[in-house]
Amino acid sequence: MSASKKKMSWKEVGRSLKRPDSAVMLGLGFASGLPFMLVGNTLGYWLRESGITLTTIGFLSWVGFAYTFKFLWAPLVDKVRAPLLGRFLGLRRGWMLFAQILVMLGLLAMASLGPEKNISLFTAFAALAAFASATLDVVVDAWRIEASESSEDMALLSSSYQLGYRAALLLTDALILIVAGSVGWSNSYIAMAAACGIGITATFFAREPVKAATIQTAKSSWNLKSVRDAVFGPLVEFFKHHGKKAILILAAVCLYRLADFVMGPMNNPFYADLGISKEAVGAIRGSVGLVSSIAGIAVAGICAVRFGLITTLLIGAVIGPLSNLTFSVLALNGPSTEIFSLAMAIDNFSGGFAGVALVGYMSSLTSLGYTATQYALLSSFYTLLGKFLKGFSGITVDTLKVEFGLMHAYAFFFAGTALIGIPAVVLCLLLAQQQRAFETAKNK
Protein backbone atom coordinates (compact mmCIF):
# COMPACT_ATOMS: atom_id res chain seq x y z
CA MET A 1 0.00 0.00 0.00
CA SER A 2 1.12 3.51 -0.57
CA ALA A 3 1.01 6.55 1.66
CA SER A 4 -0.20 8.59 -1.27
CA LYS A 5 -3.85 8.40 -2.22
CA LYS A 6 -6.82 10.09 -3.78
CA LYS A 7 -8.60 12.54 -1.49
CA MET A 8 -12.16 11.68 -0.42
CA SER A 9 -15.10 14.07 -0.41
CA TRP A 10 -16.73 14.95 2.90
CA LYS A 11 -19.82 12.90 1.94
CA GLU A 12 -17.65 9.84 1.28
CA VAL A 13 -15.96 10.30 4.66
CA GLY A 14 -19.37 10.29 6.35
CA ARG A 15 -20.48 7.11 4.58
CA SER A 16 -17.24 5.33 5.46
CA LEU A 17 -17.69 6.06 9.15
CA LYS A 18 -20.86 3.88 9.16
CA ARG A 19 -18.95 0.67 8.34
CA PRO A 20 -19.75 -2.19 10.78
CA ASP A 21 -16.02 -2.89 11.04
CA SER A 22 -15.55 0.53 12.62
CA ALA A 23 -17.55 -0.51 15.70
CA VAL A 24 -15.62 -3.78 15.99
CA MET A 25 -12.36 -1.88 15.57
CA LEU A 26 -13.42 0.42 18.40
CA GLY A 27 -13.74 -2.56 20.76
CA LEU A 28 -10.51 -4.15 19.61
CA GLY A 29 -8.68 -0.85 19.98
CA PHE A 30 -10.01 -0.69 23.55
CA ALA A 31 -8.73 -4.21 24.19
CA SER A 32 -5.27 -3.31 22.91
CA GLY A 33 -5.08 -0.15 24.98
CA LEU A 34 -6.44 -1.59 28.24
CA PRO A 35 -3.28 -3.33 29.57
CA PHE A 36 -0.79 -0.72 28.34
CA MET A 37 -1.00 1.73 31.25
CA LEU A 38 -1.72 -1.03 33.78
CA VAL A 39 1.77 -2.44 33.21
CA GLY A 40 3.26 1.02 32.55
CA ASN A 41 2.57 4.52 33.83
CA THR A 42 -0.40 3.71 36.06
CA LEU A 43 1.62 0.94 37.61
CA GLY A 44 4.20 3.63 38.42
CA TYR A 45 1.58 5.50 40.47
CA TRP A 46 0.82 2.36 42.46
CA LEU A 47 4.53 1.69 42.97
CA ARG A 48 5.26 5.28 44.06
CA GLU A 49 2.46 5.23 46.64
CA SER A 50 3.88 1.92 47.89
CA GLY A 51 7.20 3.64 48.64
CA ILE A 52 9.19 2.45 45.59
CA THR A 53 11.98 4.86 44.50
CA LEU A 54 11.88 6.80 41.21
CA THR A 55 15.01 5.00 40.04
CA THR A 56 13.39 1.60 40.58
CA ILE A 57 10.15 2.73 38.93
CA GLY A 58 12.13 3.87 35.90
CA PHE A 59 13.89 0.55 35.51
CA LEU A 60 10.69 -1.45 36.10
CA SER A 61 9.23 0.32 33.07
CA TRP A 62 11.41 -2.05 31.03
CA VAL A 63 8.57 -4.56 31.45
CA GLY A 64 7.29 -2.73 28.38
CA PHE A 65 10.08 -4.22 26.28
CA ALA A 66 7.58 -6.97 25.50
CA TYR A 67 5.95 -4.49 23.12
CA THR A 68 9.29 -3.76 21.50
CA PHE A 69 10.33 -7.35 20.82
CA LYS A 70 6.94 -8.65 19.72
CA PHE A 71 8.31 -8.98 16.19
CA LEU A 72 10.19 -12.08 17.44
CA TRP A 73 6.97 -14.07 17.83
CA ALA A 74 4.90 -12.17 15.27
CA PRO A 75 5.79 -14.77 12.56
CA LEU A 76 4.07 -17.38 14.72
CA VAL A 77 0.95 -15.21 14.90
CA ASP A 78 1.11 -14.71 11.13
CA LYS A 79 1.43 -18.42 10.39
CA VAL A 80 -0.02 -20.68 13.09
CA ARG A 81 -3.43 -20.77 14.74
CA ALA A 82 -3.67 -20.13 18.47
CA PRO A 83 -3.77 -23.20 20.74
CA LEU A 84 -7.28 -24.69 20.93
CA LEU A 85 -9.11 -21.47 20.11
CA GLY A 86 -7.69 -21.00 16.61
CA ARG A 87 -9.41 -24.14 15.38
CA PHE A 88 -12.82 -22.64 16.10
CA LEU A 89 -12.25 -18.91 15.61
CA GLY A 90 -9.67 -18.79 12.83
CA LEU A 91 -6.17 -17.36 12.57
CA ARG A 92 -6.76 -13.78 13.72
CA ARG A 93 -9.69 -14.12 16.10
CA GLY A 94 -8.20 -17.18 17.82
CA TRP A 95 -5.08 -15.25 18.80
CA MET A 96 -7.20 -12.27 19.86
CA LEU A 97 -9.12 -14.34 22.40
CA PHE A 98 -6.08 -16.32 23.58
CA ALA A 99 -4.08 -13.15 24.27
CA GLN A 100 -6.94 -11.45 26.10
CA ILE A 101 -7.39 -14.41 28.42
CA LEU A 102 -3.70 -14.20 29.36
CA VAL A 103 -3.98 -10.45 29.95
CA MET A 104 -6.93 -11.02 32.28
CA LEU A 105 -5.06 -13.70 34.25
CA GLY A 106 -1.97 -11.48 34.57
CA LEU A 107 -3.97 -8.53 35.91
CA LEU A 108 -5.83 -10.71 38.40
CA ALA A 109 -2.54 -12.13 39.67
CA MET A 110 -1.09 -8.61 40.10
CA ALA A 111 -4.20 -7.56 42.03
CA SER A 112 -3.96 -10.59 44.28
CA LEU A 113 -0.26 -10.19 45.06
CA GLY A 114 0.43 -6.44 45.18
CA PRO A 115 3.92 -4.86 44.97
CA GLU A 116 4.46 -4.74 48.73
CA LYS A 117 4.48 -8.51 49.28
CA ASN A 118 6.90 -9.71 46.58
CA ILE A 119 8.07 -7.13 44.05
CA SER A 120 9.89 -9.73 41.93
CA LEU A 121 6.88 -12.03 41.49
CA PHE A 122 4.61 -9.03 41.03
CA THR A 123 6.89 -7.80 38.23
CA ALA A 124 6.81 -11.27 36.63
CA PHE A 125 3.00 -11.18 36.42
CA ALA A 126 3.21 -7.65 35.01
CA ALA A 127 5.60 -9.03 32.38
CA LEU A 128 3.11 -11.82 31.55
CA ALA A 129 0.33 -9.27 31.04
CA ALA A 130 2.66 -7.14 28.91
CA PHE A 131 3.67 -10.16 26.77
CA ALA A 132 0.04 -11.11 26.17
CA SER A 133 -0.87 -7.48 25.47
CA ALA A 134 1.94 -7.20 22.92
CA THR A 135 0.70 -10.37 21.23
CA LEU A 136 -2.79 -8.91 21.11
CA ASP A 137 -1.38 -5.77 19.48
CA VAL A 138 0.21 -7.89 16.76
CA VAL A 139 -2.99 -9.68 15.80
CA VAL A 140 -5.29 -6.64 16.13
CA ASP A 141 -2.96 -4.62 13.90
CA ALA A 142 -3.01 -7.44 11.36
CA TRP A 143 -6.82 -7.65 11.49
CA ARG A 144 -7.15 -3.88 11.03
CA ILE A 145 -4.90 -3.88 7.98
CA GLU A 146 -6.39 -7.00 6.38
CA ALA A 147 -9.96 -5.82 6.97
CA SER A 148 -9.22 -2.58 5.10
CA GLU A 149 -10.22 -2.54 1.44
CA SER A 150 -8.45 0.73 0.59
CA SER A 151 -6.12 3.33 2.07
CA GLU A 152 -9.18 5.43 2.97
CA ASP A 153 -10.64 2.48 4.90
CA MET A 154 -7.31 2.04 6.64
CA ALA A 155 -7.19 5.68 7.72
CA LEU A 156 -10.72 5.50 9.12
CA LEU A 157 -10.22 2.13 10.84
CA SER A 158 -6.99 3.53 12.28
CA SER A 159 -9.03 6.40 13.72
CA SER A 160 -11.55 3.93 15.21
CA TYR A 161 -8.66 1.91 16.62
CA GLN A 162 -7.10 5.01 18.16
CA LEU A 163 -10.44 6.13 19.59
CA GLY A 164 -10.92 2.78 21.34
CA TYR A 165 -7.28 2.67 22.34
CA ARG A 166 -7.31 6.19 23.79
CA ALA A 167 -10.59 5.47 25.61
CA ALA A 168 -8.87 2.51 27.29
CA LEU A 169 -5.88 4.68 28.16
CA LEU A 170 -8.14 7.27 29.76
CA LEU A 171 -9.89 4.53 31.73
CA THR A 172 -6.62 3.01 32.94
CA ASP A 173 -4.80 6.31 33.33
CA ALA A 174 -7.67 8.44 34.69
CA LEU A 175 -10.83 6.75 35.95
CA ILE A 176 -8.84 4.04 37.68
CA LEU A 177 -7.32 6.71 39.93
CA ILE A 178 -10.76 7.71 41.16
CA VAL A 179 -11.64 4.05 41.76
CA ALA A 180 -8.30 3.40 43.49
CA GLY A 181 -8.90 6.36 45.79
CA SER A 182 -12.11 4.66 46.98
CA VAL A 183 -11.47 0.91 46.90
CA GLY A 184 -7.69 0.59 46.61
CA TRP A 185 -5.31 -0.44 43.85
CA SER A 186 -5.92 -4.19 44.02
CA ASN A 187 -9.69 -3.90 43.59
CA SER A 188 -9.12 -1.41 40.78
CA TYR A 189 -7.00 -3.93 38.88
CA ILE A 190 -9.69 -6.57 39.37
CA ALA A 191 -12.17 -4.17 37.77
CA MET A 192 -9.80 -3.60 34.86
CA ALA A 193 -9.47 -7.38 34.38
CA ALA A 194 -13.28 -7.52 34.14
CA ALA A 195 -13.16 -4.77 31.48
CA CYS A 196 -11.33 -7.23 29.23
CA GLY A 197 -14.82 -8.50 28.44
CA ILE A 198 -15.30 -5.57 26.04
CA GLY A 199 -12.51 -6.73 23.77
CA ILE A 200 -13.56 -10.36 24.07
CA THR A 201 -17.07 -9.42 22.92
CA ALA A 202 -15.64 -7.47 19.97
CA THR A 203 -13.59 -10.54 19.04
CA PHE A 204 -16.72 -12.65 18.58
CA PHE A 205 -18.36 -9.94 16.46
CA ALA A 206 -15.26 -9.51 14.27
CA ARG A 207 -15.26 -11.24 10.90
CA GLU A 208 -12.24 -13.33 10.08
CA PRO A 209 -10.54 -11.51 7.17
CA VAL A 210 -10.58 -13.39 3.86
CA LYS A 211 -6.99 -12.30 3.37
CA ALA A 212 -5.97 -14.03 6.62
CA ALA A 213 -7.47 -17.34 5.51
CA THR A 214 -5.74 -17.03 2.14
CA ILE A 215 -2.41 -16.28 3.80
CA GLN A 216 -2.66 -19.24 6.15
CA THR A 217 -3.59 -21.62 3.34
CA ALA A 218 -0.61 -20.44 1.33
CA LYS A 219 1.70 -20.97 4.32
CA SER A 220 0.28 -24.10 5.85
CA SER A 221 3.44 -26.25 6.06
CA TRP A 222 6.48 -25.90 8.29
CA ASN A 223 9.85 -26.55 6.67
CA LEU A 224 13.22 -24.81 6.53
CA LYS A 225 12.18 -22.58 3.67
CA SER A 226 8.89 -21.53 5.27
CA VAL A 227 10.59 -20.79 8.59
CA ARG A 228 13.24 -18.71 6.83
CA ASP A 229 10.54 -16.88 4.92
CA ALA A 230 8.51 -16.25 8.08
CA VAL A 231 11.48 -14.82 9.99
CA PHE A 232 13.45 -12.94 7.33
CA GLY A 233 10.89 -12.55 4.54
CA PRO A 234 9.10 -9.55 6.06
CA LEU A 235 12.31 -7.55 6.46
CA VAL A 236 13.63 -8.51 3.02
CA GLU A 237 10.31 -7.61 1.42
CA PHE A 238 10.22 -4.28 3.26
CA PHE A 239 13.67 -3.21 2.02
CA LYS A 240 12.94 -4.58 -1.46
CA HIS A 241 9.74 -2.55 -1.70
CA HIS A 242 11.00 0.72 -0.22
CA GLY A 243 14.65 0.61 -1.31
CA LYS A 244 16.94 3.31 0.08
CA LYS A 245 13.96 5.09 1.54
CA ALA A 246 13.56 2.21 4.03
CA ILE A 247 16.34 3.57 6.26
CA LEU A 248 14.71 7.01 6.41
CA ILE A 249 11.32 5.43 7.17
CA LEU A 250 12.71 3.30 10.01
CA ALA A 251 14.61 6.26 11.50
CA ALA A 252 11.50 8.46 11.43
CA VAL A 253 9.36 5.73 12.99
CA CYS A 254 12.01 5.09 15.67
CA LEU A 255 12.19 8.73 16.78
CA TYR A 256 8.58 9.81 16.20
CA ARG A 257 7.23 9.33 19.75
CA LEU A 258 10.57 9.26 21.58
CA ALA A 259 9.73 12.34 23.67
CA ASP A 260 6.56 10.73 25.01
CA PHE A 261 8.25 7.43 25.80
CA VAL A 262 11.09 8.98 27.79
CA MET A 263 8.73 11.21 29.75
CA GLY A 264 6.09 8.54 30.42
CA PRO A 265 7.32 6.71 33.57
CA MET A 266 7.67 9.97 35.50
CA ASN A 267 4.20 11.40 34.80
CA ASN A 268 2.26 9.73 37.59
CA PRO A 269 5.07 9.84 40.19
CA PHE A 270 5.26 13.57 39.35
CA TYR A 271 1.58 14.07 40.18
CA ALA A 272 2.01 12.16 43.45
CA ASP A 273 5.05 14.25 44.41
CA LEU A 274 3.36 17.47 43.29
CA GLY A 275 0.52 16.87 45.72
CA ILE A 276 -2.41 16.50 43.31
CA SER A 277 -4.82 13.86 44.61
CA LYS A 278 -5.56 10.70 42.61
CA GLU A 279 -9.20 11.68 42.46
CA ALA A 280 -8.40 15.13 40.99
CA VAL A 281 -6.00 13.66 38.44
CA GLY A 282 -8.56 11.04 37.44
CA ALA A 283 -11.42 13.52 37.20
CA ILE A 284 -9.51 15.96 34.98
CA ARG A 285 -8.13 13.21 32.77
CA GLY A 286 -11.57 11.69 32.44
CA SER A 287 -13.21 14.97 31.43
CA VAL A 288 -10.78 17.44 29.86
CA GLY A 289 -8.47 14.64 28.79
CA LEU A 290 -11.25 12.58 27.22
CA VAL A 291 -12.67 15.45 25.17
CA SER A 292 -9.21 16.56 24.04
CA SER A 293 -8.17 13.04 23.10
CA ILE A 294 -11.30 12.46 21.01
CA ALA A 295 -10.77 15.83 19.34
CA GLY A 296 -7.17 14.98 18.48
CA ILE A 297 -8.13 11.60 17.06
CA ALA A 298 -10.99 13.05 15.01
CA VAL A 299 -8.90 15.90 13.62
CA ALA A 300 -6.07 13.52 12.71
CA GLY A 301 -8.45 11.10 10.97
CA ILE A 302 -9.94 13.90 8.90
CA CYS A 303 -6.48 15.30 8.09
CA ALA A 304 -5.30 11.86 6.99
CA VAL A 305 -8.28 11.41 4.68
CA ARG A 306 -8.27 14.93 3.27
CA PHE A 307 -4.58 15.86 3.15
CA GLY A 308 -2.68 12.55 3.25
CA LEU A 309 -0.75 10.56 5.80
CA ILE A 310 2.61 12.30 5.32
CA THR A 311 1.22 15.77 6.06
CA THR A 312 -0.62 14.42 9.10
CA LEU A 313 2.55 12.68 10.24
CA LEU A 314 4.53 15.94 10.06
CA ILE A 315 1.95 17.88 12.06
CA GLY A 316 1.94 15.20 14.75
CA ALA A 317 5.74 15.27 14.96
CA VAL A 318 5.60 18.98 15.79
CA ILE A 319 2.74 19.17 18.28
CA GLY A 320 3.60 15.96 20.17
CA PRO A 321 6.88 17.00 21.86
CA LEU A 322 5.71 20.60 22.37
CA SER A 323 3.03 19.36 24.76
CA ASN A 324 5.75 18.16 27.16
CA LEU A 325 6.63 21.77 27.95
CA THR A 326 3.29 22.26 29.71
CA PHE A 327 4.45 19.81 32.38
CA SER A 328 7.53 21.94 33.01
CA VAL A 329 5.21 24.91 33.57
CA LEU A 330 3.14 22.82 35.97
CA ALA A 331 6.23 21.75 37.92
CA LEU A 332 7.33 25.39 38.34
CA ASN A 333 3.87 26.64 39.37
CA GLY A 334 2.86 23.98 41.85
CA PRO A 335 -0.39 21.98 42.11
CA SER A 336 -2.59 24.33 40.07
CA THR A 337 -5.83 22.73 38.87
CA GLU A 338 -6.06 25.24 36.00
CA ILE A 339 -2.55 24.59 34.69
CA PHE A 340 -2.96 20.84 35.13
CA SER A 341 -6.21 20.94 33.14
CA LEU A 342 -4.49 22.90 30.37
CA ALA A 343 -1.60 20.43 30.35
CA MET A 344 -4.03 17.52 30.07
CA ALA A 345 -5.92 19.19 27.21
CA ILE A 346 -2.78 19.87 25.18
CA ASP A 347 -1.15 16.52 25.94
CA ASN A 348 -4.21 14.41 25.11
CA PHE A 349 -5.02 16.29 21.91
CA SER A 350 -1.46 16.02 20.62
CA GLY A 351 -1.16 12.40 21.75
CA GLY A 352 -4.38 11.39 20.01
CA PHE A 353 -3.40 13.24 16.84
CA ALA A 354 0.14 11.85 16.67
CA GLY A 355 -1.08 8.33 17.45
CA VAL A 356 -3.47 8.27 14.50
CA ALA A 357 -0.80 9.77 12.24
CA LEU A 358 1.82 7.17 13.08
CA VAL A 359 -0.51 4.16 13.09
CA GLY A 360 -1.98 5.15 9.74
CA TYR A 361 1.43 5.74 8.21
CA MET A 362 2.94 2.48 9.45
CA SER A 363 -0.12 0.56 8.29
CA SER A 364 0.35 1.93 4.77
CA LEU A 365 3.85 0.46 4.60
CA THR A 366 3.02 -3.24 5.07
CA SER A 367 2.80 -5.94 2.41
CA LEU A 368 0.12 -8.65 2.15
CA GLY A 369 1.46 -11.96 3.44
CA TYR A 370 3.61 -10.30 6.09
CA THR A 371 1.01 -7.99 7.61
CA ALA A 372 1.42 -8.88 11.29
CA THR A 373 5.18 -9.33 11.19
CA GLN A 374 6.00 -6.21 9.17
CA TYR A 375 3.75 -4.06 11.30
CA ALA A 376 5.27 -5.61 14.44
CA LEU A 377 8.74 -4.79 13.08
CA LEU A 378 7.73 -1.19 12.43
CA SER A 379 6.11 -0.80 15.83
CA SER A 380 9.20 -2.36 17.40
CA PHE A 381 11.38 0.26 15.75
CA TYR A 382 8.86 2.81 16.97
CA THR A 383 9.32 1.71 20.60
CA LEU A 384 12.87 0.31 20.82
CA LEU A 385 14.92 3.40 21.63
CA GLY A 386 12.18 5.02 23.70
CA LYS A 387 11.60 1.90 25.80
CA PHE A 388 15.32 1.68 26.53
CA LEU A 389 15.85 5.35 27.37
CA LYS A 390 12.78 5.67 29.56
CA GLY A 391 14.28 3.17 31.97
CA PHE A 392 16.75 5.92 32.92
CA SER A 393 14.05 8.56 33.47
CA GLY A 394 13.86 7.95 37.21
CA ILE A 395 17.58 8.08 37.83
CA THR A 396 17.73 11.27 35.72
CA VAL A 397 15.17 13.03 37.93
CA ASP A 398 16.81 11.69 41.09
CA THR A 399 20.19 13.02 39.89
CA LEU A 400 18.82 16.46 38.98
CA LYS A 401 17.02 16.59 42.33
CA VAL A 402 20.32 16.64 44.21
CA GLU A 403 21.33 19.90 42.51
CA PHE A 404 18.03 21.68 41.82
CA GLY A 405 15.38 20.21 44.12
CA LEU A 406 12.60 17.82 43.15
CA MET A 407 10.19 20.14 41.30
CA HIS A 408 12.91 21.93 39.33
CA ALA A 409 14.36 18.51 38.50
CA TYR A 410 11.01 17.51 37.02
CA ALA A 411 10.80 20.82 35.10
CA PHE A 412 14.24 20.37 33.52
CA PHE A 413 13.49 16.75 32.73
CA PHE A 414 10.21 17.51 30.92
CA ALA A 415 11.82 20.34 28.93
CA GLY A 416 14.63 18.01 27.91
CA THR A 417 12.15 15.44 26.61
CA ALA A 418 10.58 18.12 24.39
CA LEU A 419 13.95 18.80 22.76
CA ILE A 420 14.29 15.09 21.97
CA GLY A 421 11.46 15.50 19.44
CA ILE A 422 13.39 17.80 17.07
CA PRO A 423 15.11 15.03 15.02
CA ALA A 424 11.73 13.41 14.28
CA VAL A 425 10.44 16.67 12.79
CA VAL A 426 13.48 16.87 10.51
CA LEU A 427 13.02 13.26 9.34
CA CYS A 428 9.32 13.82 8.64
CA LEU A 429 10.20 16.87 6.56
CA LEU A 430 12.54 14.66 4.51
CA LEU A 431 9.77 12.07 4.07
CA ALA A 432 7.40 14.80 2.91
CA GLN A 433 10.01 16.08 0.46
CA GLN A 434 10.52 12.60 -1.00
CA GLN A 435 6.78 12.09 -1.26
CA ARG A 436 6.35 15.34 -3.20
CA ALA A 437 9.19 14.38 -5.51
CA PHE A 438 7.61 10.97 -6.12
CA GLU A 439 4.19 12.45 -6.90
CA THR A 440 5.74 15.05 -9.22
CA ALA A 441 7.62 12.38 -11.13
CA LYS A 442 4.52 10.18 -11.35
CA ASN A 443 2.41 12.98 -12.79
CA LYS A 444 4.88 13.85 -15.55
NORJOLIN-V602886 format. One record per helix or strand of 2 or more residues. SS is the DSSP state (H for helix, E for strand). FROM is the first residue (numbers start at 1). LEN is the number of residues. If there is no record, write none. Layout:
ss=<SS/SS>
from=<FROM/FROM>
len=<LEN/LEN>
This chain:
ss=<H/H/H/H/H/H/H/H/H/H/H/H/H/H/H/H/H/H/H/H/H/H/H>
from=<10/20/41/54/71/85/91/119/151/185/196/210/224/245/258/278/309/325/337/371/393/406/422>
len=<7/19/9/15/9/5/23/28/33/10/10/9/19/11/17/30/14/9/27/20/12/14/22>
